Amino acid sequence: MNEENAQVIYDLLDRIKVTDENRDRMEKIRKFLSESKFQEALDELQILQMSGNVEYEDYAEVKEKERKIKERKQEEGLGYPVELADTELEKRYIGLLLNDVKQISAYYFLHKDCLFLDEQLLDVYKTVLFTDGEKYAPEIAKEGFNFARTTDELIEFKYQIQVDYENSKFKMEKTYTELKKLFTLRRCCRENPVKHIQKEIADIRNYELYDKMTVEEVEGAVEQVTATEKFKRSVLNDDLTGFLVRGDNTLTNGLSIPFKILSSVFKGIRQGETMAFAMPSNSGKSRFTINLAAYIALIHKKKVLLISNEMSEEKMKLCLITTIINNPEIQELHGQHLHKTEGELLEFKFRPDDPKTVRVDENGYVVKEEDETQAEFARRLSNISTEFTQTIKVTNWFNKQIENSIYFINITDHTNDELKKVIMNYYYKEHVEYVFYDTLKTDIDNIGNGEELKKTATILSNLAQNFNMFIGSTLQLAETVTDPINLNINDLAVSRTVKEVLDTLCLFKQIHKENYKNYEYSLNEVDDKFFNLKDYDDPDERYYACVVDKNRAGAKPKVLFNLNLAYNRWVELGYLRLKDAE
């Protein structure tokens, strides 16, 4: 028996479905073939066929399996994920090129960027470079390539592709751009031989707005993937219940905001604009940001990206839980009307329905037993505390109803370029159009140089305008002696010129208790009825003056806020003014 007949046996074996009954004999036949014992193999095959334990697969199905296996092995050896295999796109480009070889003058690939998966298509491409389109191909396009291996099979393959795309409706410019983006992703995967990074690079092709991205923007997205490996990324409302229960936590009107006056004078927060809120240190900048982000995500059902160099993911999660529990408008959505301070949530303090039936501390909170695990304590609370079960209903509601709506990334040392790439990545990947940056600072290359802040603000402003985003930032106010109602740009702790590139700027400062008597507020800007500032015993109750220092949309009022940081509750009371001197 010759090699040709042996191949017939191999082909026949490939068509036989392997079962428990025939597996041993199939392996025996293959062993005989590998040892060139062709007659023994044939004898065993005849015995197998006579046994009746034979079921044949369709020949076309067998060949399709072989093709897929071959392609998978080929892809594994190429150095990029299988998601980046697209021979149809490669074939379309070659087909369009063969039907008009003059196009090689503009639509060519440099050797380093030419990453065809199909070797035959690469050979056809070379024939265009050096034969069919030789006089049109620039010299730079030929550098690094050798001549194609011209065979009868290649000639037939080439002819068939040309015929297939002879009257194609596909456009070369779009096809070339698509393939160049694909080659870029393949090249970048090879340059980053780490599996999880390659997976993220390949995932760029699944971005919501990938089709609109340019080659340069794809390269930028890759750089963002690799650059932000040092940044901690997460989805803030991912497993809020688990986070809380485990206790291991270390030029049209825009969207309305929960402040009637500011929403009116700003015409809402508008895409294409930048807004900044400035407060002194430890005054609640991050909490104010979370308040707005939660409102946009939950009330308006918009995706929000929150970038922070101030608070960690855990602190942000705790603040988010506090906000969604206590905010009256959000309470209407989840249906649980209760009030819990951030401190109570952090320390896992809940009151029982009947304090006479359980052990409580001096403040009426259920006491965790010494031998009780956190999980056991949580289960016990679910049976004795409505307050606890309501809290869990809120976090469960957020997990189920608004998944992935608030994206969070914590960045510390970063460049302006990295900041830009972070924002653009979430824009393309998730189509996020509302971004908050807490706190706006100079990048790592310009620490201590306050004037460079304007450069960072300009980059954010350009992004907002070019991609129709809203980008809100917080700024640091200096600890000055300026009265809250008289705040101005000179009270900023950093560059005063940053105001030039912002669309809106608000300056916040606390009114101290001893000065309450100097202020009053009205419900309307022009009014004859005024109200005094109520003196609260609770130290968490505060009054802030909000001075609108810049507003491209119109008026610049001075507004009074009453807030309680323990509940992250911010209430806009009205228009603030100094009392007339008596």
C-alpha positions in Angstrom: 0.0 0.0 0.0 1.4 3.4 -1.0 1.2 6.8 0.8 -1.6 7.9 -1.4 -3.8 5.0 -0.3 -2.8 5.6 3.3 -4.2 9.2 2.9 -7.5 7.7 1.8 -7.7 5.8 5.1 -6.8 9.0 7.0 -9.6 10.9 5.2 -12.0 8.0 6.0 -11.1 8.0 9.6 -11.6 11.8 9.8 -15.2 11.2 8.7 -16.0 8.5 11.3 -17.6 9.9 14.5 -15.6 8.8 17.5 -17.7 7.0 20.2 -17.0 5.0 23.3 -17.5 1.8 21.3 -15.0 2.5 18.5 -12.5 4.8 20.2 -9.9 2.1 21.0 -10.0 0.6 17.5 -9.7 4.1 15.9 -6.6 4.8 18.0 -5.2 1.4 17.0 -5.7 2.1 13.3 -4.0 5.5 13.6 -1.1 3.9 15.4 -0.6 1.4 12.6 -0.7 4.2 10.1 1.9 6.2 12.0 4.2 3.1 12.0 3.5 2.6 8.2 1.8 -0.7 8.9 -0.8 0.0 6.2 -2.1 -3.6 5.8 -2.8 -3.9 9.5 -4.5 -0.6 9.5 -6.7 -1.6 6.6 -7.6 -4.9 8.3 -8.7 -3.1 11.5 -10.7 -0.6 9.5 -12.6 -3.5 7.8 -13.3 -5.0 11.2 -14.6 -1.6 12.4 -16.9 -1.2 9.4 -18.3 -4.7 9.8 -19.0 -4.1 13.5 -21.7 -1.7 12.7 -20.3 0.9 15.2 -19.7 3.4 12.4 -21.4 6.7 11.8 -20.0 9.0 9.1 -19.9 12.8 9.2 -20.6 14.9 6.2 -17.4 15.5 4.2 -18.0 19.2 4.1 -18.4 19.4 7.8 -15.2 17.6 8.4 -13.3 20.0 6.1 -15.0 23.0 7.9 -13.8 21.6 11.2 -10.3 21.2 9.8 -10.3 24.7 8.5 -11.4 26.2 11.8 -8.8 24.2 13.7 -6.1 25.3 11.3 -7.2 28.9 11.6 -7.3 28.8 15.4 -3.8 27.3 15.5 -2.6 29.9 13.0 -4.1 32.7 15.1 -2.5 31.4 18.3 0.8 31.6 16.6 0.3 35.1 15.4 0.3 36.8 18.8 -3.1 38.3 19.0 -6.6 37.2 20.2 -8.9 35.3 17.9 -11.4 38.3 18.1 -9.0 40.1 15.7 -9.3 37.5 13.0 -11.3 38.9 10.0 -10.2 37.3 6.7 -13.3 38.6 5.0 -12.2 42.2 5.6 -8.8 41.4 4.3 -10.3 39.7 1.2 -12.6 42.7 0.6 -9.6 45.1 0.6 -7.6 42.9 -1.8 -10.6 42.4 -4.1 -11.2 46.2 -4.4 -7.5 46.7 -5.0 -7.3 44.1 -7.8 -10.2 45.8 -9.6 -8.4 49.2 -9.5 -4.6 48.7 -8.9 -4.0 52.5 -9.1 -5.5 52.7 -5.6 -2.2 51.2 -4.3 -0.8 54.7 -4.7 -2.8 55.9 -1.6 -4.2 52.8 0.1 -1.1 50.8 1.0 0.4 49.4 4.2 3.9 49.8 5.4 5.7 46.6 6.1 5.6 47.0 9.9 1.8 47.5 9.7 0.9 44.9 7.1 -0.5 42.0 9.2 -2.6 39.8 6.9 -3.9 36.7 8.6 -4.2 34.8 5.3 -0.8 34.1 3.7 -2.4 33.8 0.3 -3.9 37.3 0.6 -0.5 38.6 1.6 1.1 37.1 -1.5 -1.7 38.6 -3.7 -0.9 42.0 -2.0 2.7 41.6 -3.0 1.8 40.9 -6.6 0.0 44.2 -6.6 3.1 46.0 -5.2 5.6 44.4 -7.5 3.6 43.4 -10.6 0.1 44.6 -11.3 0.4 48.0 -9.6 4.2 48.3 -9.6 4.3 51.7 -11.4 1.7 53.1 -9.0 3.0 51.9 -5.7 5.3 54.4 -3.9 8.8 53.1 -3.0 8.1 53.4 0.7 5.2 51.0 0.2 7.6 48.3 -1.2 10.3 48.6 1.5 10.7 45.4 3.5 8.6 43.2 1.3 10.0 40.3 -0.8 8.4 39.0 -4.0 5.3 36.8 -3.8 5.5 33.0 -4.4 3.6 32.8 -7.7 1.9 29.5 -8.3 -1.0 28.3 -10.4 -3.1 28.0 -7.2 -2.3 31.7 -6.3 -3.2 32.9 -9.8 -6.5 31.1 -9.6 -7.1 32.4 -6.1 -6.3 35.9 -7.2 -8.6 35.7 -10.2 -11.5 34.5 -8.1 -11.2 37.4 -5.6 -11.1 39.9 -8.4 -14.3 38.4 -9.9 -16.0 38.3 -6.5 -15.5 42.1 -6.0 -15.8 43.2 -9.6 -19.0 45.2 -9.1 -18.8 45.6 -5.3 -20.6 48.4 -3.6 -17.9 48.6 -0.9 -15.8 51.8 -0.9 -12.0 51.5 -0.8 -11.5 54.4 1.6 -13.8 52.9 4.2 -12.5 49.4 3.7 -8.9 50.5 4.0 -9.6 52.5 7.2 -11.3 49.5 8.7 -8.4 47.2 7.8 -5.8 49.7 9.0 -7.5 49.9 12.4 -7.6 46.1 12.6 -3.9 45.9 11.6 -3.2 48.5 14.3 -4.9 46.5 17.0 -3.0 43.3 15.8 0.3 45.1 15.9 -0.4 46.6 19.4 -1.3 43.1 20.7 2.1 41.8 19.5 3.8 44.7 21.1 2.0 44.0 24.4 2.3 40.2 24.9 0.3 40.1 28.1 -3.0 38.2 27.8 -5.3 40.5 29.8 -3.9 43.6 28.1 -4.3 42.0 24.7 -7.9 41.1 25.6 -8.6 44.8 26.4 -6.9 45.9 23.2 -9.0 43.5 21.2 -12.1 44.7 23.0 -11.6 48.1 21.5 -13.2 46.7 18.3 -16.4 46.3 20.4 -16.5 49.9 21.5 -19.9 51.5 21.0 -18.5 54.1 18.6 -15.7 52.1 17.1 -16.9 52.6 13.6 -16.5 56.4 14.0 -13.0 56.2 15.4 -10.0 57.2 13.3 -6.8 55.1 13.1 -5.2 57.7 15.4 -8.0 57.5 17.9 -7.7 53.7 17.9 -4.0 54.1 18.7 -4.9 56.5 21.4 -7.4 54.0 22.9 -4.6 51.4 22.9 -2.3 53.8 24.7 -5.1 54.5 27.2 -5.5 50.8 27.9 -1.8 50.3 28.5 -1.3 53.7 30.3 -4.1 53.2 32.8 -2.9 49.8 33.9 -1.4 51.8 36.8 -4.8 53.4 37.6 -7.4 51.6 39.6 -10.7 51.3 37.6 -14.0 50.1 38.7 -17.8 50.5 38.4 -19.0 52.4 41.5 -22.3 50.7 41.8 -20.9 47.2 41.4 -22.0 45.1 44.3 -23.0 47.9 46.7 -24.9 45.5 48.9 -21.9 43.2 49.3 -19.6 46.2 50.0 -21.9 47.4 52.7 -22.8 44.0 54.3 -19.2 42.5 54.4 -18.0 45.4 56.4 -14.5 45.1 54.9 -14.4 48.4 53.2 -11.0 50.1 53.8 -27.1 75.8 23.7 -30.3 74.2 24.4 -31.4 73.5 27.9 -29.3 70.8 29.4 -30.1 68.3 32.1 -31.6 69.7 35.2 -29.8 69.5 38.5 -31.4 69.3 42.0 -30.9 73.0 42.5 -33.7 75.1 41.0 -31.9 78.5 40.8 -28.6 77.1 39.5 -30.4 74.9 37.0 -32.3 77.8 35.8 -29.4 80.3 35.3 -27.1 77.6 33.8 -30.0 76.3 31.7 -29.1 72.9 33.1 -25.8 71.1 32.6 -25.1 71.1 29.0 -23.1 68.9 26.7 -20.2 70.7 25.1 -19.5 72.8 28.2 -17.2 72.7 31.2 -18.3 73.7 34.7 -16.2 74.0 37.9 -17.2 74.1 41.6 -14.6 75.5 44.0 -14.5 75.0 47.8 -11.9 75.2 50.5 -10.3 72.0 51.6 -12.5 69.5 53.5 -15.7 71.3 52.6 -17.4 68.5 50.7 -16.1 68.8 47.0 -16.2 65.1 46.5 -19.6 64.7 48.2 -21.1 67.5 46.1 -19.7 65.7 43.0 -21.2 62.3 44.0 -24.5 64.1 44.6 -24.6 65.5 41.1 -23.3 62.2 39.5 -26.0 60.1 41.3 -28.7 62.6 40.2 -27.7 62.5 36.6 -27.3 58.7 36.6 -30.5 57.9 38.4 -32.9 60.7 37.6 -31.8 61.3 34.0 -30.6 57.7 33.4 -27.3 58.9 31.9 -23.9 57.2 32.0 -21.5 59.1 34.2 -17.7 58.8 34.5 -16.2 60.0 37.8 -12.4 60.5 37.8 -11.0 61.2 41.3 -7.6 62.0 42.7 -9.1 62.8 46.1 -11.2 60.0 47.4 -10.7 56.2 47.0 -13.2 53.8 45.5 -14.3 52.7 48.9 -14.9 56.2 50.2 -16.8 57.0 47.0 -19.0 53.9 47.3 -19.8 54.8 50.9 -20.7 58.3 49.9 -22.8 57.0 47.0 -24.8 54.7 49.3 -25.4 57.6 51.7 -26.6 59.8 48.8 -29.0 57.3 47.2 -30.5 56.4 50.6 -31.1 60.0 51.8 -31.8 62.0 48.6 -35.6 62.7 48.5 -35.9 62.5 44.7 -34.0 59.2 44.5 -36.1 57.9 47.4 -39.2 58.3 45.1 -37.5 55.9 42.7 -36.4 53.1 45.1 -39.4 53.6 47.4 -37.5 53.4 50.7 -38.0 56.5 52.9 -35.4 56.5 55.6 -32.4 58.5 56.8 -29.0 57.0 57.6 -25.8 59.0 58.1 -22.5 58.0 56.5 -21.1 57.3 59.9 -23.9 54.9 60.7 -23.4 53.0 57.5 -19.7 52.8 57.9 -20.0 51.5 61.5 -22.9 49.2 60.5 -25.2 50.8 63.0 -28.9 49.9 62.7 -31.8 50.3 65.2 -34.1 47.3 65.9 -37.9 47.4 65.5 -38.3 46.4 69.1 -35.3 47.4 71.3 -36.7 45.4 74.2 -36.0 42.1 72.5 -32.4 42.6 71.6 -29.2 44.0 73.1 -28.6 47.6 72.1 -26.0 50.2 72.9 -26.6 53.6 74.6 -27.7 55.1 71.3 -30.2 52.3 70.6 -28.2 50.5 67.9 -28.2 46.7 67.8 -25.0 45.3 69.3 -23.0 42.8 67.4 -22.2 39.7 69.6 -18.5 38.9 70.3 -18.7 35.5 68.6 -20.9 36.7 65.7 -19.4 37.0 62.2 -20.3 39.9 60.0 -22.5 37.7 57.8 -24.3 36.3 60.8 -24.8 39.8 62.1 -26.3 40.9 58.8 -28.7 37.9 58.7 -29.8 38.7 62.2 -30.4 42.3 61.4 -32.5 41.3 58.4 -35.0 39.7 60.9 -35.1 42.4 63.6 -34.4 45.8 61.8 -36.7 47.3 59.2 -34.1 50.1 58.9 -31.5 47.5 57.8 -33.8 45.7 55.3 -34.7 49.1 53.8 -31.1 49.9 53.3 -30.4 46.6 51.6 -33.4 47.1 49.4 -31.9 50.4 48.2 -28.5 48.9 47.4 -30.1 45.9 45.7 -32.3 48.2 43.7 -29.3 50.2 42.5 -27.4 47.0 41.6 -30.3 45.6 39.5 -31.8 48.7 37.9 -28.9 51.0 37.1 -26.0 48.6 36.4 -22.8 50.2 35.2 -24.2 53.7 35.2 -21.5 55.4 37.3 -18.0 54.5 36.1 -15.1 55.3 38.4 -11.4 55.6 37.9 -8.9 56.7 40.6 -5.9 58.4 39.2 -3.1 60.0 41.2 0.1 60.8 39.3 -0.9 61.3 35.7 -0.1 63.4 32.7 -2.6 65.5 30.8 -2.3 63.1 27.9 -3.2 60.2 30.2 -6.2 62.1 31.5 -7.4 62.8 28.0 -7.1 59.1 27.0 -9.0 58.0 30.1 -11.9 60.2 29.1 -11.8 59.2 25.4 -11.7 55.5 26.2 -14.9 55.7 28.2 -16.5 57.9 25.6 -15.8 55.4 22.8 -16.2 52.2 24.9 -19.4 53.1 26.9 -20.5 56.3 25.1 -20.2 58.3 28.4 -21.0 61.9 27.8 -21.1 63.2 31.4 -17.8 63.4 33.2 -16.7 64.7 36.6 -13.1 65.3 37.6 -12.4 65.7 41.3 -10.1 67.6 41.8 -8.7 69.6 38.9 -5.0 69.8 39.4 -1.8 70.3 37.3 -0.4 67.1 35.8 2.6 65.2 37.1 5.0 67.1 34.9 4.0 70.5 36.4 3.4 69.9 40.1 3.7 73.2 41.9 3.2 75.3 38.8 -0.3 76.6 39.3 -0.4 78.5 36.0 -0.2 75.1 34.2 -3.7 74.4 35.5 -5.2 76.4 32.7 -3.6 74.0 30.2 -5.3 71.1 31.8 -8.6 73.0 31.9 -8.2 73.8 28.2 -7.7 70.2 27.3 -11.0 69.3 29.1 -12.7 72.2 27.4 -11.6 71.0 24.0 -12.8 67.5 24.7 -16.2 68.8 25.9 -16.6 70.9 22.7 -15.2 68.4 20.2 -17.1 65.4 21.5 -20.2 67.0 22.9 -19.6 66.1 26.5 -20.3 67.7 29.8 -17.2 67.9 32.0 -17.5 69.1 35.5 -14.6 69.7 37.8 -13.9 70.7 41.4 -11.3 73.3 42.3 -9.5 74.2 45.5 -10.4 77.5 47.2 -7.7 79.2 49.4 -8.3 79.7 53.1 -8.8 83.5 52.9 -10.5 86.0 55.1 -12.9 86.9 52.3 -16.6 86.9 53.4 -18.4 84.0 51.7 -20.8 86.4 49.9 -17.9 88.3 48.5 -15.9 85.4 47.0 -14.2 86.1 43.7 -11.6 84.5 41.4 -8.7 85.8 43.5 -9.8 83.4 46.2 -8.8 80.4 44.1 -5.8 78.5 45.6 -4.3 78.0 42.1 -4.3 79.7 38.7 -6.8 82.5 38.4 -6.6 82.3 34.6 -8.4 78.9 34.6 -11.6 80.9 34.7 -11.0 82.0 31.1 -11.6 78.5 29.6 -14.5 77.5 31.8 -18.1 78.0 30.8 -19.4 78.1 34.4 -17.6 78.7 37.8 -19.2 78.5 41.2 -17.4 79.5 44.5 -18.6 77.9 47.7 -17.7 78.8 51.3 -19.2 78.1 54.7 -21.0 80.8 56.6 -19.9 80.4 60.2 -22.5 80.3 62.9 -21.4 83.6 64.5 -22.1 85.3 61.2 -25.7 83.9 60.6 -27.1 87.2 62.0 -25.5 89.1 59.1 -27.3 87.2 56.3 -30.8 86.6 55.0 -32.3 85.0 51.9 -35.3 85.3 49.7 -37.1 82.8 47.5 -37.0 85.2 44.5 -34.2 87.4 43.3 -36.4 90.4 43.6 -38.6 90.0 46.7 -39.8 91.9 49.7 -39.9 88.8 52.0 -36.7 87.6 53.6 -35.8 84.8 55.9 -33.2 84.5 58.6 -30.7 81.7 58.8 -31.9 79.1 61.3 -29.5 78.3 64.1 -29.1 74.5 64.3 -27.8 72.5 67.3 -26.6 69.7 65.0 -22.9 70.5 64.1 -23.4 68.7 60.8 -25.9 71.2 59.6 -24.2 74.0 57.7 -24.9 77.0 55.5 -22.8 77.7 52.4 -22.8 80.7 50.2 -22.5 79.9 46.5 -21.3 82.7 44.3 -21.7 82.2 40.6 -18.5 83.9 39.4 -18.9 83.0 35.7 -21.9 81.9 33.7 -21.8 82.0 29.9 -25.5 81.2 29.9 -26.6 84.4 31.8 -27.1 85.6 35.3 -24.7 85.3 38.2 -26.7 85.1 41.4 -25.5 84.5 45.0 -27.3 81.5 46.4 -27.7 80.0 49.9 -27.3 76.3 50.5 -28.2 74.4 53.6 -26.4 71.1 53.8 -25.6 68.1 56.0 -22.5 66.2 55.0 -23.4 63.3 57.2 -26.4 62.6 55.0 -24.8 64.2 51.9 -27.9 66.4 51.7 -27.6 69.6 49.8 -30.6 72.0 49.7 -30.7 75.2 47.7 -32.7 77.6 49.9 -32.8 80.8 47.9 -31.0 84.1 47.0 -28.5 85.2 49.6 -27.8 88.7 50.6 -26.3 90.7 53.5 -28.8 92.4 55.8 -29.2 96.1 55.6 -27.2 97.9 58.3 -29.4 99.2 61.0 
